[in-house]
């Protein structure tokens, strides 16, 4: 969607009525050693989530 907005193919018409963006956090219990699957997910999701939020202008 962000690329089509930049290209001018789409236009936001109700922008004044959009809700404020919510902060997003990846949270875990932090007890003991993190499971390998959780580490892999955080390593995978964190940078992609940040890049996507920058892309859409949040």
N, C-alpha and C positions, 0 to 999 in steps of 0.2 A: 504494500500500500504506500509506503514512504516514497518509493521510486516513481509511482504513478502520480503522486502529489507533486513531486519535484518536476516531473515532465509536463505537468499541467493537464493531464488526462482526467484527473479528479480534482474536485474543489470542495473544501470543507465549508458547508453552508450554515451550520448551526454552531460554529466555534464559540460564540459567547455563552452557549449553554452547556459546554463540555465541563464535566467535573474536574476538579484539581487532581493531578496525578498522585497516586499513592506510592509511598516508598516500598521497595521490595527487599526482603532479606532472606537469605538462606540460613536457616538456624538448625543446630543440632544440640544434643544434650551435653556434649563435651566431657562426658565421663569416660575416663580411661583412654585407651588407644582407639582411634577411629577405625571402623571397619574399612577394608580396602575398597569395597563397592561405594561407600559414602565418599571417600576421598576422591575416587574416580569421578563420581557425579559432580562434586563441588568443583573439581578442576575443569570438567567439561562445561557445566552450566554457567558458572560465574562469568567468564569472559564473553560468552555468547549473549548472555542476558545484558551485560553492560553495553556491548556493541549494538544490540538491537534497540536498547533504550536511547542511545545516542542517535541512531538512525532515524527513529521516529520523533526525536526532538524533545525527549523528556528530561 
